[in-house]
Amino acid sequence: MNMTKVLKPFNTRVQRFAAGADVPDNADLSPHTLEGLTSEGFLEAQPKPAKSKPAAA
């Protein structure tokens, strides 16, 4: 499971997130979206997983 770090505090309908907290992948962020919070600087951007190359035979 990946966790995303909170850079700036924010509230959701269900929970408050403080700066430095971890946000689990399955957290309910409504009415926000993960992409929206990341682009606005509230959440740390997650690096995209590297595509694995097929093994050479």
PDB file of N, CA, C and O in Angstrom:
ATOM      1  N   MET A   1       0.850  -1.176   0.000  1.00  0.00           N
ATOM      2  CA  MET A   1       0.000   0.000   0.000  1.00  0.00           C
ATOM      3  C   MET A   1       0.896   1.239   0.000  1.00  0.00           C
ATOM      4  O   MET A   1       1.857   1.323   0.765  1.00  0.00           O
ATOM      5  N   ASN A   2       0.572   2.183  -0.854  1.00  0.00           N
ATOM      6  CA  ASN A   2       1.285   3.457  -0.911  1.00  0.00           C
ATOM      7  C   ASN A   2       0.611   4.456   0.007  1.00  0.00           C
ATOM      8  O   ASN A   2      -0.605   4.428   0.196  1.00  0.00           O
ATOM      9  N   MET A   3       1.399   5.320   0.562  1.00  0.00           N
ATOM     10  CA  MET A   3       0.876   6.418   1.371  1.00  0.00           C
ATOM     11  C   MET A   3       1.340   7.714   0.724  1.00  0.00           C
ATOM     12  O   MET A   3       2.453   7.795   0.203  1.00  0.00           O
ATOM     13  N   THR A   4       0.495   8.709   0.760  1.00  0.00           N
ATOM     14  CA  THR A   4       0.815  10.020   0.229  1.00  0.00           C
ATOM     15  C   THR A   4       0.979  10.973   1.402  1.00  0.00           C
ATOM     16  O   THR A   4       0.174  10.944   2.332  1.00  0.00           O
ATOM     17  N   LYS A   5       1.994  11.809   1.379  1.00  0.00           N
ATOM     18  CA  LYS A   5       2.251  12.777   2.448  1.00  0.00           C
ATOM     19  C   LYS A   5       1.440  14.045   2.229  1.00  0.00           C
ATOM     20  O   LYS A   5       1.287  14.519   1.102  1.00  0.00           O
ATOM     21  N   VAL A   6       0.918  14.589   3.336  1.00  0.00           N
ATOM     22  CA  VAL A   6       0.188  15.861   3.321  1.00  0.00           C
ATOM     23  C   VAL A   6       1.206  16.987   3.442  1.00  0.00           C
ATOM     24  O   VAL A   6       2.014  16.995   4.371  1.00  0.00           O
ATOM     25  N   LEU A   7       1.175  17.935   2.512  1.00  0.00           N
ATOM     26  CA  LEU A   7       2.069  19.094   2.548  1.00  0.00           C
ATOM     27  C   LEU A   7       1.411  20.285   3.231  1.00  0.00           C
ATOM     28  O   LEU A   7       2.077  21.038   3.942  1.00  0.00           O
ATOM     29  N   LYS A   8       0.100  20.464   3.019  1.00  0.00           N
ATOM     30  CA  LYS A   8      -0.665  21.542   3.652  1.00  0.00           C
ATOM     31  C   LYS A   8      -1.928  20.922   4.238  1.00  0.00           C
ATOM     32  O   LYS A   8      -2.524  20.051   3.603  1.00  0.00           O
ATOM     33  N   PRO A   9      -2.360  21.344   5.434  1.00  0.00           N
ATOM     34  CA  PRO A   9      -3.555  20.755   6.042  1.00  0.00           C
ATOM     35  C   PRO A   9      -4.808  21.026   5.208  1.00  0.00           C
ATOM     36  O   PRO A   9      -4.938  22.071   4.570  1.00  0.00           O
ATOM     37  N   PHE A  10      -5.729  20.054   5.232  1.00  0.00           N
ATOM     38  CA  PHE A  10      -7.013  20.204   4.548  1.00  0.00           C
ATOM     39  C   PHE A  10      -8.043  19.302   5.213  1.00  0.00           C
ATOM     40  O   PHE A  10      -7.699  18.370   5.939  1.00  0.00           O
ATOM     41  N   ASN A  11      -9.312  19.597   4.952  1.00  0.00           N
ATOM     42  CA  ASN A  11     -10.430  18.824   5.493  1.00  0.00           C
ATOM     43  C   ASN A  11     -11.168  18.115   4.374  1.00  0.00           C
ATOM     44  O   ASN A  11     -11.234  18.600   3.244  1.00  0.00           O
ATOM     45  N   THR A  12     -11.718  16.963   4.707  1.00  0.00           N
ATOM     46  CA  THR A  12     -12.653  16.281   3.816  1.00  0.00           C
ATOM     47  C   THR A  12     -13.994  16.242   4.538  1.00  0.00           C
ATOM     48  O   THR A  12     -14.133  16.813   5.620  1.00  0.00           O
ATOM     49  N   ARG A  13     -14.961  15.583   3.959  1.00  0.00           N
ATOM     50  CA  ARG A  13     -16.262  15.462   4.629  1.00  0.00           C
ATOM     51  C   ARG A  13     -16.164  14.639   5.904  1.00  0.00           C
ATOM     52  O   ARG A  13     -16.961  14.812   6.826  1.00  0.00           O
ATOM     53  N   VAL A  14     -15.180  13.738   5.954  1.00  0.00           N
ATOM     54  CA  VAL A  14     -15.102  12.770   7.034  1.00  0.00           C
ATOM     55  C   VAL A  14     -13.930  13.011   7.981  1.00  0.00           C
ATOM     56  O   VAL A  14     -13.990  12.604   9.142  1.00  0.00           O
ATOM     57  N   GLN A  15     -12.874  13.659   7.517  1.00  0.00           N
ATOM     58  CA  GLN A  15     -11.628  13.658   8.262  1.00  0.00           C
ATOM     59  C   GLN A  15     -10.828  14.929   8.023  1.00  0.00           C
ATOM     60  O   GLN A  15     -10.978  15.588   6.994  1.00  0.00           O
ATOM     61  N   ARG A  16      -9.972  15.267   8.989  1.00  0.00           N
ATOM     62  CA  ARG A  16      -9.007  16.349   8.824  1.00  0.00           C
ATOM     63  C   ARG A  16      -7.634  15.721   8.635  1.00  0.00           C
ATOM     64  O   ARG A  16      -7.297  14.731   9.283  1.00  0.00           O
ATOM     65  N   PHE A  17      -6.855  16.302   7.747  1.00  0.00           N
ATOM     66  CA  PHE A  17      -5.495  15.841   7.510  1.00  0.00           C
ATOM     67  C   PHE A  17      -4.540  16.967   7.857  1.00  0.00           C
ATOM     68  O   PHE A  17      -4.661  18.073   7.330  1.00  0.00           O
ATOM     69  N   ALA A  18      -3.588  16.692   8.746  1.00  0.00           N
ATOM     70  CA  ALA A  18      -2.599  17.677   9.171  1.00  0.00           C
ATOM     71  C   ALA A  18      -1.355  17.554   8.297  1.00  0.00           C
ATOM     72  O   ALA A  18      -1.096  16.500   7.717  1.00  0.00           O
ATOM     73  N   ALA A  19      -0.594  18.629   8.208  1.00  0.00           N
ATOM     74  CA  ALA A  19       0.658  18.613   7.451  1.00  0.00           C
ATOM     75  C   ALA A  19       1.576  17.542   8.037  1.00  0.00           C
ATOM     76  O   ALA A  19       1.723  17.435   9.254  1.00  0.00           O
ATOM     77  N   GLY A  20       2.186  16.756   7.163  1.00  0.00           N
ATOM     78  CA  GLY A  20       3.081  15.688   7.581  1.00  0.00           C
ATOM     79  C   GLY A  20       2.403  14.345   7.764  1.00  0.00           C
ATOM     80  O   GLY A  20       3.081  13.329   7.921  1.00  0.00           O
ATOM     81  N   ALA A  21       1.076  14.316   7.747  1.00  0.00           N
ATOM     82  CA  ALA A  21       0.343  13.061   7.917  1.00  0.00           C
ATOM     83  C   ALA A  21       0.429  12.228   6.645  1.00  0.00           C
ATOM     84  O   ALA A  21       0.706  12.743   5.562  1.00  0.00           O
ATOM     85  N   ASP A  22       0.185  10.935   6.800  1.00  0.00           N
ATOM     86  CA  ASP A  22       0.115  10.025   5.661  1.00  0.00           C
ATOM     87  C   ASP A  22      -1.341   9.809   5.294  1.00  0.00           C
ATOM     88  O   ASP A  22      -2.192   9.657   6.170  1.00  0.00           O
ATOM     89  N   VAL A  23      -1.630   9.794   3.995  1.00  0.00           N
ATOM     90  CA  VAL A  23      -2.973   9.532   3.497  1.00  0.00           C
ATOM     91  C   VAL A  23      -2.955   8.167   2.822  1.00  0.00           C
ATOM     92  O   VAL A  23      -2.274   7.993   1.811  1.00  0.00           O
ATOM     93  N   PRO A  24      -3.702   7.181   3.367  1.00  0.00           N
ATOM     94  CA  PRO A  24      -3.738   5.864   2.730  1.00  0.00           C
ATOM     95  C   PRO A  24      -4.421   5.931   1.366  1.00  0.00           C
ATOM     96  O   PRO A  24      -5.220   6.829   1.101  1.00  0.00           O
ATOM     97  N   ASP A  25      -4.094   4.971   0.509  1.00  0.00           N
ATOM     98  CA  ASP A  25      -4.676   4.927  -0.840  1.00  0.00           C
ATOM     99  C   ASP A  25      -6.197   4.853  -0.822  1.00  0.00           C
ATOM    100  O   ASP A  25      -6.853   5.378  -1.722  1.00  0.00           O
ATOM    101  N   ASN A  26      -6.759   4.211   0.186  1.00  0.00           N
ATOM    102  CA  ASN A  26      -8.209   3.998   0.212  1.00  0.00           C
ATOM    103  C   ASN A  26      -8.952   5.074   1.004  1.00  0.00           C
ATOM    104  O   ASN A  26     -10.127   4.888   1.320  1.00  0.00           O
ATOM    105  N   ALA A  27      -8.303   6.196   1.334  1.00  0.00           N
ATOM    106  CA  ALA A  27      -8.952   7.271   2.094  1.00  0.00           C
ATOM    107  C   ALA A  27     -10.028   7.951   1.248  1.00  0.00           C
ATOM    108  O   ALA A  27      -9.858   8.142   0.044  1.00  0.00           O
ATOM    109  N   ASP A  28     -11.135   8.312   1.894  1.00  0.00           N
ATOM    110  CA  ASP A  28     -12.210   9.052   1.222  1.00  0.00           C
ATOM    111  C   ASP A  28     -11.847  10.534   1.257  1.00  0.00           C
ATOM    112  O   ASP A  28     -11.914  11.165   2.313  1.00  0.00           O
ATOM    113  N   LEU A  29     -11.465  11.092   0.112  1.00  0.00           N
ATOM    114  CA  LEU A  29     -11.037  12.486   0.027  1.00  0.00           C
ATOM    115  C   LEU A  29     -12.155  13.413  -0.432  1.00  0.00           C
ATOM    116  O   LEU A  29     -11.912  14.602  -0.634  1.00  0.00           O
ATOM    117  N   SER A  30     -13.372  12.904  -0.602  1.00  0.00           N
ATOM    118  CA  SER A  30     -14.459  13.727  -1.117  1.00  0.00           C
ATOM    119  C   SER A  30     -14.731  14.899  -0.178  1.00  0.00           C
ATOM    120  O   SER A  30     -14.665  14.733   1.040  1.00  0.00           O
ATOM    121  N   PRO A  31     -15.026  16.038  -0.699  1.00  0.00           N
ATOM    122  CA  PRO A  31     -15.390  16.362  -2.076  1.00  0.00           C
ATOM    123  C   PRO A  31     -14.189  16.618  -2.985  1.00  0.00           C
ATOM    124  O   PRO A  31     -14.369  17.049  -4.124  1.00  0.00           O
ATOM    125  N   HIS A  32     -12.968  16.364  -2.511  1.00  0.00           N
ATOM    126  CA  HIS A  32     -11.768  16.593  -3.308  1.00  0.00           C
ATOM    127  C   HIS A  32     -11.395  15.340  -4.093  1.00  0.00           C
ATOM    128  O   HIS A  32     -11.965  14.268  -3.892  1.00  0.00           O
ATOM    129  N   THR A  33     -10.428  15.501  -4.988  1.00  0.00           N
ATOM    130  CA  THR A  33      -9.847  14.356  -5.691  1.00  0.00           C
ATOM    131  C   THR A  33      -8.353  14.332  -5.395  1.00  0.00           C
ATOM    132  O   THR A  33      -7.767  15.357  -5.045  1.00  0.00           O
ATOM    133  N   LEU A  34      -7.750  13.183  -5.535  1.00  0.00           N
ATOM    134  CA  LEU A  34      -6.310  13.041  -5.332  1.00  0.00           C
ATOM    135  C   LEU A  34      -5.555  13.953  -6.292  1.00  0.00           C
ATOM    136  O   LEU A  34      -4.599  14.623  -5.901  1.00  0.00           O
ATOM    137  N   GLU A  35      -5.984  13.973  -7.536  1.00  0.00           N
ATOM    138  CA  GLU A  35      -5.327  14.796  -8.546  1.00  0.00           C
ATOM    139  C   GLU A  35      -5.460  16.284  -8.219  1.00  0.00           C
ATOM    140  O   GLU A  35      -4.501  17.043  -8.361  1.00  0.00           O
ATOM    141  N   GLY A  36      -6.634  16.691  -7.789  1.00  0.00           N
ATOM    142  CA  GLY A  36      -6.859  18.093  -7.449  1.00  0.00           C
ATOM    143  C   GLY A  36      -6.025  18.541  -6.259  1.00  0.00           C
ATOM    144  O   GLY A  36      -5.435  19.620  -6.285  1.00  0.00           O
ATOM    145  N   LEU A  37      -5.972  17.719  -5.216  1.00  0.00           N
ATOM    146  CA  LEU A  37      -5.188  18.060  -4.029  1.00  0.00           C
ATOM    147  C   LEU A  37      -3.698  18.082  -4.345  1.00  0.00           C
ATOM    148  O   LEU A  37      -2.961  18.907  -3.804  1.00  0.00           O
ATOM    149  N   THR A  38      -3.255  17.190  -5.210  1.00  0.00           N
ATOM    150  CA  THR A  38      -1.845  17.154  -5.601  1.00  0.00           C
ATOM    151  C   THR A  38      -1.493  18.388  -6.427  1.00  0.00           C
ATOM    152  O   THR A  38      -0.467  19.025  -6.184  1.00  0.00           O
ATOM    153  N   SER A  39      -2.334  18.728  -7.399  1.00  0.00           N
ATOM    154  CA  SER A  39      -2.034  19.874  -8.261  1.00  0.00           C
ATOM    155  C   SER A  39      -2.086  21.201  -7.512  1.00  0.00           C
ATOM    156  O   SER A  39      -1.427  22.161  -7.913  1.00  0.00           O
ATOM    157  N   GLU A  40      -2.854  21.268  -6.436  1.00  0.00           N
ATOM    158  CA  GLU A  40      -2.951  22.492  -5.632  1.00  0.00           C
ATOM    159  C   GLU A  40      -1.898  22.554  -4.529  1.00  0.00           C
ATOM    160  O   GLU A  40      -1.844  23.529  -3.781  1.00  0.00           O
ATOM    161  N   GLY A  41      -1.058  21.516  -4.422  1.00  0.00           N
ATOM    162  CA  GLY A  41       0.036  21.535  -3.461  1.00  0.00           C
ATOM    163  C   GLY A  41      -0.320  21.058  -2.066  1.00  0.00           C
ATOM    164  O   GLY A  41       0.463  21.252  -1.137  1.00  0.00           O
ATOM    165  N   PHE A  42      -1.483  20.437  -1.894  1.00  0.00           N
ATOM    166  CA  PHE A  42      -1.863  19.912  -0.586  1.00  0.00           C
ATOM    167  C   PHE A  42      -1.250  18.537  -0.326  1.00  0.00           C
ATOM    168  O   PHE A  42      -0.983  18.178   0.821  1.00  0.00           O
ATOM    169  N   LEU A  43      -1.031  17.775  -1.385  1.00  0.00           N
ATOM    170  CA  LEU A  43      -0.450  16.435  -1.264  1.00  0.00           C
ATOM    171  C   LEU A  43       0.811  16.339  -2.093  1.00  0.00           C
ATOM    172  O   LEU A  43       0.954  16.998  -3.123  1.00  0.00           O
ATOM    173  N   GLU A  44       1.717  15.508  -1.627  1.00  0.00           N
ATOM    174  CA  GLU A  44       2.969  15.245  -2.331  1.00  0.00           C
ATOM    175  C   GLU A  44       2.680  14.455  -3.600  1.00  0.00           C
ATOM    176  O   GLU A  44       1.906  13.499  -3.572  1.00  0.00           O
ATOM    177  N   ALA A  45       3.290  14.844  -4.699  1.00  0.00           N
ATOM    178  CA  ALA A  45       3.107  14.117  -5.956  1.00  0.00           C
ATOM    179  C   ALA A  45       3.786  12.763  -5.852  1.00  0.00           C
ATOM    180  O   ALA A  45       4.926  12.672  -5.397  1.00  0.00           O
ATOM    181  N   GLN A  46       3.107  11.733  -6.262  1.00  0.00           N
ATOM    182  CA  GLN A  46       3.656  10.380  -6.239  1.00  0.00           C
ATOM    183  C   GLN A  46       4.393  10.114  -7.541  1.00  0.00           C
ATOM    184  O   GLN A  46       3.872  10.398  -8.619  1.00  0.00           O
ATOM    185  N   PRO A  47       5.602   9.572  -7.449  1.00  0.00           N
ATOM    186  CA  PRO A  47       6.306   9.225  -8.689  1.00  0.00           C
ATOM    187  C   PRO A  47       5.562   8.106  -9.410  1.00  0.00           C
ATOM    188  O   PRO A  47       5.012   7.200  -8.784  1.00  0.00           O
ATOM    189  N   LYS A  48       5.557   8.187 -10.715  1.00  0.00           N
ATOM    190  CA  LYS A  48       4.882   7.143 -11.494  1.00  0.00           C
ATOM    191  C   LYS A  48       5.752   5.901 -11.475  1.00  0.00           C
ATOM    192  O   LYS A  48       6.973   5.991 -11.607  1.00  0.00           O
ATOM    193  N   PRO A  49       5.129   4.736 -11.310  1.00  0.00           N
ATOM    194  CA  PRO A  49       5.923   3.499 -11.279  1.00  0.00           C
ATOM    195  C   PRO A  49       6.624   3.285 -12.615  1.00  0.00           C
ATOM    196  O   PRO A  49       6.036   3.487 -13.678  1.00  0.00           O
ATOM    197  N   ALA A  50       7.862   2.880 -12.549  1.00  0.00           N
ATOM    198  CA  ALA A  50       8.628   2.602 -13.767  1.00  0.00           C
ATOM    199  C   ALA A  50       8.095   1.346 -14.417  1.00  0.00           C
ATOM    200  O   ALA A  50       7.777   0.367 -13.743  1.00  0.00           O
ATOM    201  N   LYS A  51       8.002   1.383 -15.729  1.00  0.00           N
ATOM    202  CA  LYS A  51       7.544   0.185 -16.444  1.00  0.00           C
ATOM    203  C   LYS A  51       8.679  -0.804 -16.474  1.00  0.00           C
ATOM    204  O   LYS A  51       9.813  -0.465 -16.812  1.00  0.00           O
ATOM    205  N   SER A  52       8.366  -2.024 -16.118  1.00  0.00           N
ATOM    206  CA  SER A  52       9.410  -3.038 -16.112  1.00  0.00           C
ATOM    207  C   SER A  52       9.625  -3.547 -17.534  1.00  0.00           C
ATOM    208  O   SER A  52       8.681  -3.707 -18.309  1.00  0.00           O
ATOM    209  N   LYS A  53      10.875  -3.792 -17.849  1.00  0.00           N
ATOM    210  CA  LYS A  53      11.223  -4.313 -19.170  1.00  0.00           C
ATOM    211  C   LYS A  53      11.117  -5.823 -19.128  1.00  0.00           C
ATOM    212  O   LYS A  53      11.434  -6.438 -18.109  1.00  0.00           O
ATOM    213  N   PRO A  54      10.675  -6.432 -20.221  1.00  0.00           N
ATOM    214  CA  PRO A  54      10.617  -7.894 -20.233  1.00  0.00           C
ATOM    215  C   PRO A  54      12.028  -8.483 -20.116  1.00  0.00           C
ATOM    216  O   PRO A  54      12.990  -7.928 -20.647  1.00  0.00           O
ATOM    217  N   ALA A  55      12.130  -9.578 -19.435  1.00  0.00           N
ATOM    218  CA  ALA A  55      13.429 -10.225 -19.249  1.00  0.00           C
ATOM    219  C   ALA A  55      13.949 -10.745 -20.578  1.00  0.00           C
ATOM    220  O   ALA A  55      13.207 -11.330 -21.367  1.00  0.00           O
ATOM    221  N   ALA A  56      15.228 -10.524 -20.812  1.00  0.00           N
ATOM    222  CA  ALA A  56      15.835 -11.016 -22.045  1.00  0.00           C
ATOM    223  C   ALA A  56      16.023 -12.519 -21.940  1.00  0.00           C
ATOM    224  O   ALA A  56      16.416 -13.036 -20.894  1.00  0.00           O
ATOM    225  N   ALA A  57      15.742 -13.209 -23.025  1.00  0.00           N
ATOM    226  CA  ALA A  57      15.847 -14.684 -23.003  1.00  0.00           C
ATOM    227  C   ALA A  57      17.182 -15.169 -23.440  1.00  0.00           C
ATOM    228  O   ALA A  57      17.419 -16.377 -23.474  1.00  0.00           O
TER     229      ALA A  57
END
